[in-house]
Amino acid sequence: MKEQTPGEVPVVFVSKDINLRIKAAIAGIVSEDYENDRALDDFSLLFTGATELPEDFWERHRDSLRSWSDRGRTSYEVAMREDEDWYPNQYLYMPGEDEVELRVAKIDGGKATLTWSTTSAAASTRCGASARATASRTSRSMP
């Protein structure tokens, strides 16, 4: 590979086998240990799976909001705006006195179906957040 792309792309031999890395070094080939257990140094860069909703979320979606309750679980359908890049199973939360934790159940045709979270999974994924039970909120109507 090194001969096929001289100077263009750095070629490095990567292996867990120390004997092969030693042989590569003797042959003048740059080699490195394969570290599959340490892919990222700063875990704070990883997405938590939870996104904070803006304070005016309900107002922004007032005209496109549809809500219903099925087997004690409240769901909402909202038309997604350009700045809302959600995906299924993502948690959305609004902290504060009227804390809301929702799960994106479905995305279809520019609309998102959101359901009240019945676990504290969303709260526990936020760094430093206190997990509060949300099961009692499932029967609430729109805030």
C-alpha positions in Angstrom: 0.0 0.0 0.0 2.8 2.3 0.8 4.3 1.8 -2.6 0.9 2.4 -4.3 0.3 5.8 -2.6 3.8 7.2 -1.8 3.5 10.3 0.3 -0.3 10.7 -0.3 -1.7 8.7 2.6 0.2 7.6 5.7 0.2 3.8 6.0 0.2 2.3 9.5 0.2 -1.4 10.4 -2.3 -2.0 13.2 -2.3 -5.3 15.2 -2.8 -6.7 18.7 0.0 -9.2 18.0 3.2 -7.8 19.5 5.4 -10.2 17.5 3.9 -8.9 14.2 4.5 -5.3 15.3 8.1 -6.1 16.1 8.6 -7.7 12.7 6.9 -4.7 11.0 9.3 -2.3 12.9 12.3 -4.4 11.7 11.0 -4.1 8.1 10.6 -0.3 8.5 6.8 -0.3 8.6 5.1 2.0 11.1 3.0 -0.1 13.4 0.6 0.5 16.3 -1.3 -1.5 18.9 -5.0 -2.0 18.2 -6.9 -0.4 21.1 -10.5 -1.4 20.7 -11.2 -0.8 24.4 -10.4 2.9 24.2 -12.1 4.4 21.1 -12.8 7.8 22.7 -10.8 9.7 25.3 -13.5 12.3 26.2 -16.8 10.5 26.9 -18.5 13.9 27.4 -18.5 14.1 23.6 -20.9 11.2 23.2 -24.6 11.9 22.7 -26.6 11.0 25.8 -29.8 10.2 23.9 -31.7 13.0 25.5 -32.3 16.5 24.2 -33.6 19.5 26.1 -36.7 21.1 24.7 -37.0 24.9 24.5 -39.3 26.6 27.1 -41.7 27.6 24.4 -42.0 24.1 22.9 -45.8 23.8 23.6 -46.4 27.3 22.2 -44.4 26.6 19.0 -46.5 23.5 18.4 -49.9 24.8 19.4 -51.3 24.8 15.9 -49.9 21.4 14.9 -50.5 19.5 18.2 -52.7 16.5 18.4 -53.0 14.5 21.7 -54.7 11.3 22.8 -54.6 8.8 25.6 -54.3 5.0 25.0 -54.2 2.5 27.9 -53.3 5.3 30.3 -50.4 6.6 28.2 -50.7 10.1 26.8 -49.2 10.7 23.3 -48.7 13.8 21.2 -48.3 14.2 17.5 -46.5 17.4 16.4 -45.3 18.7 13.0 -41.5 18.7 13.2 -39.8 22.1 12.6 -36.6 22.4 10.6 -34.5 22.9 13.8 -35.9 19.6 15.4 -33.7 16.7 14.3 -35.3 13.9 16.3 -35.2 10.1 15.8 -37.1 7.2 17.2 -36.4 6.3 20.9 -34.7 9.6 21.5 -35.7 11.2 24.9 -36.8 14.8 25.0 -37.1 16.7 28.3 -38.1 20.1 29.6 -36.5 20.7 33.0 -38.0 22.9 35.7 -41.1 23.0 37.8 -43.3 21.4 35.1 -40.7 18.9 34.1 -41.7 16.9 31.0 -40.0 13.7 29.8 -41.1 12.4 26.4 -39.9 9.6 24.1 -40.0 9.9 20.3 -42.1 6.9 19.4 -42.3 7.4 15.7 -41.3 9.8 12.9 -43.5 9.7 9.8 -44.0 12.2 7.0 -42.5 15.2 8.9 -44.6 14.4 12.0 -43.3 13.0 15.3 -45.3 11.0 17.8 -44.1 11.7 21.3 -45.2 9.7 24.4 -44.8 10.5 28.1 -41.8 8.7 29.5 -42.8 6.1 32.1 -39.3 5.5 33.3 -36.6 7.8 34.6 -34.3 6.7 31.8 -34.3 10.2 30.2 -33.4 11.9 33.5 -30.7 9.4 34.3 -28.9 9.9 31.0 -28.5 13.6 31.6 -25.2 14.3 33.4 -25.9 15.6 36.9 -29.6 15.4 36.7 -31.7 13.9 39.4 -33.9 11.0 38.3 -37.5 11.6 39.4 -40.3 9.1 38.9 -42.5 10.0 35.9 -45.1 7.2 36.0 -47.6 9.5 37.8 -47.3 12.0 34.9 -48.7 9.6 32.3 -52.3 10.6 32.9 -51.6 14.4 32.7 -52.9 16.4 29.8 -50.9 19.0 27.9 -49.0 21.4 30.2 
